[in-house]
Amino acid sequence: MQSFLRVCELGLHRTVRAGTYSSPRRGVTRGGGAYRGRAQMDMQMYRGHAVVAALVLLTTVTAASPTGYWGYLCDGGNYSAPSKYQQNLEQLSATLPEAVASSPSLFHTQAVGSSQDRAYALARCRGDTEADDCKRCLTQAFKDVRAVCTFRKGISIYYDTCSLWFAEKIKIHLGDLQSVLRADGPPIPTQCKAFQNDASTLIADVARKASYSSQRHATGEKGRDERACNYTLYTLADCLPGISAAQCQVCLEDLTSTPGLSGGQMGERKATLLCSYRLEPYQFFRDTKDSSKQHDTIIAAKAAFAKPFFMEAKHPSAIDSFNKITTNWQGKTIALFLDYDGTLAPKVDNPDEAYMSSEMREVVQELASLCATSVVSGRARDKAENFVMIENLHYAGNHGAEIKLINETEAYEPAREYVPVINQARERLEEAIKEIKGASIEHKKFGISVHYRCVEKEERELVKKLAKQTIKGFSELTVTKGDKVVEVRPKAEFNKGFAVKYILEQLARKNNWDSSQVVAIFIGDDKTDEDAFKVLRKRVGGLGILVNKKRKWTKASYSLEDPVQVQKFLQMLVNWKKKAEAEV
């Protein structure tokens, strides 16, 4: 049975096959005998584990065994032996498996040692796992990590029924979580064209149910009985107990947005520390009648306990970190992308009165003369242009459904075919919300915005519900939520990430840019900007900056509090760019 393990970190994909080990942080790949470098250190106690590791990695990892890991990631620096950190890990290995197995949630976090050498650990077992199997799985996990991640301070390792993580730092940036992917099982029937769609749809549906479920856990199945396609697929998706529904939803959406299904096999599983899903052509989970009641208790009991590990830590200030951000920018091409509402201009009750200050306009104008600068907005492109009033900018409107580059006479409008159905949907929406005071419709040719910022709080949910119900009748359209606004857009992948990719590709082609020497920056404040942050995370030199005063799950790397700070950061960028050019 063929199998593969894919390690993904910030868009860098490395495939780990039986007999190799990949270090995602350091980019080191070793064969079956590659542990010699570390194993020949003067620590005799680890030699046996190194031999076990070589044997395990030279064979296919079994999918059904509760004590056979299917994926792992090594992280952090190294510790020595003997050392305080090693002693702390040994204490964790002696106590954590029992603590998890005896917990109603099959989940536990633990910290051991003084602040300097403290080791933080988190372990969990799948909800349908027996306590004895849970303990046995985690006990084996502590043994395995000594072999596959010898002397590393941070690891995460995944089994069918349990997972283990430990590190020297407690703060986990949720947007930075790495994922592991494995595909196995029988090959996808070559004549079955429906499999990819069936599998992707099932995974997405079950993931959505899990995020809405109070227990953060869901299962599902989908069958097809045809001559060319005869199978039943089973899926399980879940999130870590104690995290919020919003965190679970974003984690699973990110994890399932691009299901693998690339190994040509019918089974696959994908996981991060925070969430996971699994797809198989056979039922691999047990149905438990009391699971809902049990997990309701878990969420209440564990939320406070898990919080220190999973704070949605506010990302560092882009202003305070400016020197660090620009360290390696000398001589590189800068491509700047700016959202409008909430970024260049403050958000206001009336979207038609969202004006940017003259000072902001001046600094953006100056930046546009120094580097390729684009405004990427959810507004219609012509409205964005009328608000900004700067000619030498590239403009993308309607979340990427219309894009116009400088010196081009015609805009690129990939969503033009959806205009008739969008017009029909707008008429239905206007009728649906006409009785709700404060609700308004913004028609944007390639999309619709339903604003409810001025609606009484008790009626806001009604606006969202009516919008969602109305759009259900239009299979070509989808609904996304923003800040006090419901966005209606074509289901096709027209978003701010799409706009950023398109503009970068066009500018690189026209200007003969070396993509490895381009620094692309996106500054935005809304959920719809996450698509752009996600794209830039996968690029070398990509940088996302979130504009928000509150802690918030984001794929951005840095933060600014408001448009005032955005202006300050942009002015710093102007000054840096001028100085850099003067030194050339």
C-alpha positions in Angstrom: 0.0 0.0 0.0 1.5 3.3 -1.1 1.5 6.2 1.3 2.9 9.6 1.6 3.2 12.3 4.2 3.2 15.9 3.2 4.6 18.6 5.4 3.3 22.1 4.7 4.7 25.3 6.2 3.9 28.7 4.9 3.4 27.4 1.4 6.6 25.3 1.2 5.6 21.7 0.4 7.9 18.8 1.0 6.9 15.2 0.5 8.1 12.7 3.1 8.0 9.1 1.9 8.7 5.9 3.8 12.4 6.0 4.6 12.9 9.8 4.9 12.4 12.5 7.5 11.9 16.1 6.7 12.6 19.0 9.1 10.1 21.7 8.1 11.9 24.4 10.0 15.5 23.7 8.9 14.7 22.1 5.5 16.8 19.1 6.3 15.9 15.7 4.7 17.4 12.5 5.9 17.2 8.9 4.7 16.8 5.8 6.9 20.4 6.1 8.2 20.2 9.8 8.7 19.8 9.7 12.4 23.4 8.7 12.8 24.5 12.3 13.1 22.4 12.8 16.2 22.4 9.2 17.4 26.1 9.1 17.6 26.1 11.9 20.2 27.4 10.7 23.5 23.9 10.0 24.9 23.7 6.2 25.0 20.1 6.2 26.2 18.8 7.3 22.8 20.5 4.8 20.6 17.8 2.3 20.8 15.2 4.9 19.9 17.2 5.9 16.8 17.3 2.3 15.6 13.6 2.0 16.1 13.1 5.2 14.1 15.1 3.9 11.2 13.1 0.7 11.1 9.8 2.5 11.3 10.7 5.0 8.6 11.9 2.2 6.2 8.5 0.6 6.3 5.0 1.8 5.5 3.3 3.3 8.6 0.2 1.2 9.3 -3.1 3.1 9.2 -5.2 1.0 11.6 -2.9 0.5 14.6 -3.5 2.8 17.5 0.2 2.8 18.2 1.4 3.6 14.7 1.9 7.3 14.0 0.9 8.6 10.6 2.5 12.0 10.7 4.8 14.2 12.8 6.5 17.6 12.8 9.7 18.5 14.6 10.1 22.1 15.7 12.1 24.4 17.9 15.7 24.2 19.0 17.6 21.3 20.6 18.0 20.3 24.2 20.9 18.4 25.7 20.9 15.3 27.8 21.1 15.2 30.7 19.3 18.5 31.3 16.4 20.1 33.2 14.3 20.2 30.0 14.9 16.5 29.5 13.8 15.7 33.0 10.7 17.8 32.6 9.8 15.8 29.4 10.3 12.6 31.3 8.0 13.8 34.0 5.4 14.7 31.4 5.7 11.2 29.8 5.1 9.6 33.2 2.0 11.7 34.1 0.3 13.1 31.0 -1.0 9.8 29.4 -2.8 8.9 32.6 -4.2 12.4 33.0 -5.6 12.4 29.5 -7.1 8.9 29.7 -8.8 9.7 33.0 -10.3 13.0 31.8 -13.9 13.0 30.6 -12.7 15.0 27.6 -9.7 12.7 26.8 -7.8 16.0 26.6 -5.3 17.6 29.0 -2.7 20.3 29.1 0.3 20.4 31.4 3.4 22.4 32.2 6.4 21.2 34.1 9.5 22.9 35.4 10.8 26.4 36.2 10.3 29.3 33.8 13.7 28.9 32.2 13.4 25.2 31.4 9.7 24.7 31.4 8.1 22.2 29.0 4.5 22.7 27.9 2.5 19.8 26.6 -0.9 19.1 25.2 -2.4 15.7 24.5 -5.7 14.4 23.4 -7.5 11.2 22.2 -10.3 10.9 19.8 -13.7 11.0 21.4 -14.6 7.4 20.7 -11.4 6.0 22.1 -11.4 3.7 25.2 -9.4 5.0 28.1 -6.9 2.1 28.1 -6.3 2.6 24.3 -5.9 6.3 24.9 -3.2 5.8 27.6 -1.4 3.2 25.5 -1.3 5.5 22.4 0.1 8.5 24.3 2.7 6.3 26.1 3.8 5.1 22.8 3.9 8.7 21.4 6.4 9.8 24.0 8.6 6.8 23.0 8.3 7.5 19.3 9.1 11.2 19.5 12.5 10.5 21.1 13.4 8.6 18.0 11.8 10.7 15.2 12.6 14.1 16.7 15.6 13.3 18.8 16.6 16.1 21.2 14.1 18.6 19.7 12.3 20.9 22.1 9.1 21.0 20.0 7.2 18.2 18.4 3.7 17.3 17.3 2.9 13.7 16.4 -0.4 12.2 15.1 -1.9 8.7 15.5 -5.3 7.3 14.6 -6.6 7.7 18.1 -4.4 10.3 19.8 -2.1 13.2 19.2 0.7 14.8 21.3 2.4 18.2 21.3 5.1 19.7 23.5 7.3 22.8 23.2 9.3 25.2 25.3 6.9 28.1 24.6 3.3 28.4 25.6 2.0 30.9 23.1 0.8 29.4 19.8 0.1 31.7 16.9 -3.0 30.0 15.5 -2.5 31.4 12.1 1.0 29.8 11.9 0.0 26.2 12.6 1.7 23.7 10.3 -0.3 20.8 8.9 0.5 17.2 8.0 -1.3 15.3 5.2 -1.3 11.6 4.4 -3.1 9.7 1.7 -3.5 6.0 1.5 -6.1 3.2 0.7 -7.2 1.8 -2.6 -6.7 3.8 -5.8 -9.4 6.1 -7.0 -11.2 4.3 -9.9 -9.8 6.0 -13.1 -13.2 5.9 -14.8 -15.0 7.5 -11.8 -15.2 11.2 -12.5 -17.4 12.0 -9.6 -15.1 10.9 -6.8 -13.2 14.2 -6.4 -16.4 16.1 -6.1 -18.0 13.6 -3.7 -15.0 13.5 -1.4 -14.5 17.3 -1.4 -18.2 18.0 -0.7 -18.4 15.4 2.1 -15.2 16.8 3.8 -16.5 20.4 3.6 -20.0 19.4 4.9 -18.7 17.4 7.8 -16.1 20.1 8.7 -18.9 22.7 8.7 -21.0 20.6 11.0 -18.1 20.1 13.4 -17.5 23.8 13.7 -21.2 24.5 14.4 -21.5 21.6 16.8 -21.1 22.2 20.5 -18.8 19.2 20.8 -16.6 20.4 17.9 -16.9 17.0 16.4 -18.9 15.5 13.5 -19.0 12.5 11.2 -20.7 11.8 7.9 -20.9 9.4 5.0 -21.7 9.6 1.3 -22.3 6.7 -1.1 -22.5 6.2 -4.8 -23.9 3.0 -6.4 -23.0 3.2 -10.1 -21.1 0.9 -12.4 -18.2 3.2 -12.7 -18.4 4.6 -9.2 -19.4 2.2 -6.4 -18.2 3.2 -2.9 -19.2 4.7 0.4 -17.0 7.4 1.9 -16.8 8.1 5.6 -15.4 11.3 7.1 -14.7 12.6 10.6 -13.8 16.2 11.5 -13.0 17.7 14.9 -11.4 20.5 16.8 -9.5 20.7 20.1 -11.9 20.9 23.1 -12.0 24.3 24.6 -11.5 26.5 21.5 -14.3 28.7 20.3 -16.7 27.9 17.5 -15.2 30.7 15.4 -11.7 29.3 15.9 -12.8 25.8 15.0 -14.6 27.1 11.9 -11.6 29.0 10.6 -9.2 26.2 11.3 -11.3 23.6 9.5 -12.1 25.9 6.6 -8.4 26.5 6.1 -7.5 22.9 6.5 -10.3 21.7 4.1 -10.1 24.5 1.5 -7.6 22.5 -0.5 -8.2 18.8 0.3 -5.2 16.7 -1.0 -6.7 13.8 -2.9 -3.6 14.2 -5.0 -2.1 10.8 -4.3 -4.6 9.0 -6.4 -6.0 7.1 -3.4 -9.4 7.1 -1.8 -8.3 7.7 1.8 -6.7 10.8 3.3 -6.2 12.6 6.6 -5.0 16.0 7.4 -4.3 17.6 10.8 -2.9 20.6 12.7 -2.5 20.9 16.4 -5.9 22.5 16.5 -8.1 20.6 14.1 -8.2 17.6 11.8 -10.3 15.6 9.3 -10.1 12.1 7.9 -11.6 10.5 4.9 -11.8 6.7 4.3 -13.7 4.2 2.0 -14.7 2.3 5.2 -16.1 3.3 8.6 -13.3 3.9 11.0 -15.1 5.6 13.8 -17.6 4.4 16.4 -20.9 6.1 17.0 -21.4 7.1 20.6 -24.9 8.1 21.8 -23.8 10.2 24.7 -21.0 12.1 22.9 -23.0 15.3 22.6 -23.9 15.6 26.2 -20.3 14.6 27.2 -18.7 17.2 25.0 -21.0 20.0 26.1 -19.5 19.4 29.6 -16.0 19.3 28.1 -16.3 22.6 26.4 -17.4 24.4 29.6 -14.8 22.6 31.8 -11.8 22.9 29.5 -12.2 26.3 27.8 -10.5 28.2 30.6 -7.8 25.6 31.0 -6.9 25.6 27.3 -7.0 29.4 26.9 -3.4 30.1 28.0 -2.2 27.7 25.3 -4.4 29.1 22.6 -4.8 32.8 23.1 -5.4 34.5 19.8 -2.3 36.4 20.4 -2.2 39.8 18.9 0.4 39.9 16.3 3.4 42.2 16.7 2.9 45.9 15.9 4.1 46.6 12.3 5.3 50.0 13.6 7.3 48.6 16.5 8.7 45.8 14.2 9.4 48.1 11.2 13.2 47.6 11.3 12.8 43.9 11.6 10.3 43.8 8.8 12.6 45.7 6.4 15.8 43.9 7.3 16.2 42.1 4.0 14.3 44.5 1.7 17.3 46.4 0.3 17.4 46.2 -3.5 14.1 44.4 -3.7 10.9 45.4 -5.6 8.0 46.5 -3.3 4.4 45.7 -4.3 1.9 47.3 -1.8 -1.8 46.3 -1.6 -4.2 48.4 0.4 -7.8 47.8 1.5 -10.0 50.9 1.7 -12.7 50.8 4.4 -11.2 50.5 7.8 -7.7 50.8 6.4 -7.3 53.9 4.4 -10.5 55.4 5.8 -12.3 54.9 9.1 -15.4 52.9 9.0 -18.6 54.9 9.4 -22.3 54.2 9.6 -23.0 55.5 6.1 -20.7 53.7 3.6 -21.2 56.6 1.2 -19.4 58.9 3.7 -16.3 56.9 4.3 -13.7 59.5 3.3 -9.9 59.2 3.7 -8.0 62.1 5.1 -6.0 64.5 2.9 -2.9 63.4 4.9 -3.5 59.8 4.1 -4.1 60.6 0.4 -0.7 62.4 0.3 1.3 59.6 1.8 -0.4 57.0 -0.5 0.3 59.3 -3.5 3.9 59.5 -2.5 4.1 55.7 -2.1 2.6 55.2 -5.5 5.5 57.2 -7.0 8.0 55.0 -5.2 6.6 51.5 -5.6 3.8 49.5 -7.3 0.7 50.3 -5.2 -2.8 48.9 -5.5 -6.1 49.5 -3.8 -8.0 46.2 -3.4 -11.5 46.8 -2.1 -14.8 45.0 -1.7 -16.5 48.1 -3.1 -17.2 48.6 -6.8 -14.0 49.6 -8.6 -15.3 53.0 -9.7 -16.5 53.8 -6.2 -13.1 53.0 -4.8 -11.4 55.2 -7.4 -13.8 58.0 -6.6 -13.0 57.8 -2.9 -9.2 57.5 -3.3 -8.8 60.0 -6.2 -5.2 58.9 -7.1 -4.6 58.1 -10.7 -1.3 56.2 -10.6 -2.7 53.2 -8.6 -3.9 49.8 -9.7 -7.5 49.2 -8.6 -9.3 46.0 -7.8 -13.0 46.2 -6.9 -15.7 43.7 -5.9 -13.2 41.5 -4.1 -11.3 40.9 -7.4 -14.2 40.6 -9.8 -13.0 43.7 -11.6 -9.4 44.8 -11.9 -7.8 47.7 -13.7 -4.1 48.3 -14.0 -2.4 51.6 -14.7 -2.3 52.5 -18.4 -4.8 49.8 -19.4 -7.9 51.1 -21.2 -10.1 48.1 -20.3 -10.7 46.5 -16.9 -10.3 42.8 -16.4 -13.8 41.5 -15.5 -13.8 37.7 -15.0 -17.2 37.8 -13.3 -19.1 39.5 -16.1 -21.2 36.5 -16.9 -22.7 36.7 -13.4 -24.2 40.2 -13.8 -27.8 39.0 -14.8 -28.1 36.7 -11.8 -26.6 39.3 -9.5 -29.3 41.8 -10.6 -32.0 39.3 -9.9 -30.6 38.6 -6.5 -30.4 42.3 -5.7 -34.1 42.8 -6.5 -35.0 39.8 -4.2 -32.8 41.2 -1.4 -34.3 44.6 -1.6 -37.7 43.1 -1.2 -36.6 40.9 1.7 -35.2 43.6 3.9 -37.3 46.6 2.9 -39.2 46.6 6.2 -36.0 46.6 8.4 -35.0 50.1 9.5 -31.4 50.9 8.9 -30.7 48.0 6.5 -29.4 49.0 3.1 -28.3 47.4 -0.2 -25.2 48.4 -2.0 -25.2 47.2 -5.6 -21.8 46.8 -7.1 -22.4 45.3 -10.5 -20.4 42.1 -9.7 -21.6 41.7 -6.2 -24.0 43.0 -3.5 -23.4 44.3 0.0 -26.2 44.1 2.6 -25.3 46.7 5.3 -26.7 46.4 8.8 -24.4 48.7 10.8 -27.4 51.1 11.4 -29.9 48.3 12.2 -31.0 47.8 15.8 -28.9 45.1 17.5 -31.9 42.8 18.0 -32.7 42.8 14.3 -29.2 42.2 12.9 -29.4 38.5 13.0 -32.7 38.7 11.1 -30.9 40.7 8.3 -28.2 38.0 8.0 -30.8 35.2 8.1 -32.9 36.9 5.4 -29.9 37.5 3.2 -28.8 33.9 3.5 -32.3 32.5 2.8 -32.8 34.7 -0.2 -29.5 33.8 -1.8 -30.2 30.0 -1.4 -32.3 30.3 -4.5 -29.3 31.3 -6.6 -26.9 28.4 -7.0 -24.3 30.6 -8.7 -23.9 32.9 -5.7 -22.5 32.6 -2.2 -22.8 34.6 1.0 -19.9 35.7 3.2 -19.9 37.8 6.4 -17.9 41.0 7.0 -18.0 43.7 9.6 -21.7 44.6 9.9 -22.2 43.6 6.3 -23.2 40.5 4.3 -21.4 40.1 1.0 -23.0 38.3 -1.9 -20.6 37.2 -4.6 -20.2 34.6 -7.4 -19.2 31.2 -6.1 -16.3 31.3 -8.5 -13.0 32.1 -6.8 -13.0 35.9 -7.1 -11.6 37.3 -3.9 -8.9 39.6 -2.7 -6.4 36.8 -2.8 -7.3 36.2 -6.4 -6.8 40.0 -7.1 -3.4 40.1 -5.4 -2.2 37.0 -7.4 -3.5 38.5 -10.7 -1.9 41.9 -10.2 1.4 40.4 -9.2 1.5 38.1 -12.2 0.6 40.9 -14.6 3.2 43.3 -13.1 5.9 40.6 -13.1 5.2 39.8 -16.7 5.2 43.5 -17.8 8.2 44.6 -15.8 10.2 41.4 -16.0 10.3 41.0 -12.2 12.2 38.2 -10.5 9.4 36.9 -8.2 12.0 35.9 -5.6 13.0 39.5 -5.3 9.5 40.9 -4.8 8.2 41.9 -1.4 4.4 41.9 -1.5 2.5 43.6 1.4 -1.2 43.6 2.0 -2.8 45.8 4.7 -6.5 45.2 5.5 -8.9 45.0 8.4 -11.8 42.7 7.4 -12.4 38.9 7.2 -12.5 39.2 3.4 -8.8 40.4 3.6 -7.8 37.0 5.0 -7.9 35.6 1.4 -5.1 38.0 0.5 -3.1 37.2 3.7 -3.4 33.5 2.9 -2.0 34.1 -0.6 1.0 36.1 0.7 1.7 33.6 3.4 2.6 31.1 0.6 4.9 33.6 -1.1 8.6 34.2 -0.3 8.6 37.8 0.7 4.8 38.0 1.3 3.6 40.0 4.3 0.1 40.5 5.7 -0.8 43.3 8.2 -4.1 43.2 10.0 -5.7 46.5 11.0 -7.6 45.8 14.3 -7.4 46.8 17.9 -8.7 43.5 19.2 -7.2 40.0 19.3 -8.4 38.2 16.3 -7.6 35.0 14.4 -5.7 36.0 11.3 -3.2 34.8 8.7 -1.5 38.2 8.8 1.9 38.4 10.5 1.7 41.9 12.0 -0.9 44.3 13.1 -1.9 48.0 13.2 -4.7 49.4 15.3 -6.5 51.8 13.0 -6.1 54.0 9.9 -4.1 56.5 12.0 -1.4 53.8 12.5 -1.7 52.7 8.9 -0.8 56.3 7.8 2.2 56.3 10.2 3.4 52.9 8.9 3.0 54.1 5.3 5.0 57.2 6.1 7.7 55.1 7.6 7.7 53.1 4.4 8.1 56.2 2.3 11.0 57.4 4.4 12.7 54.0 4.3 12.2 53.7 0.5 13.7 57.2 -0.1 16.7 56.4 2.1 17.2 53.1 0.4 17.2 54.6 -3.1 19.6 57.4 -2.0 22.1 54.8 -0.8 22.2 52.9 -4.1 
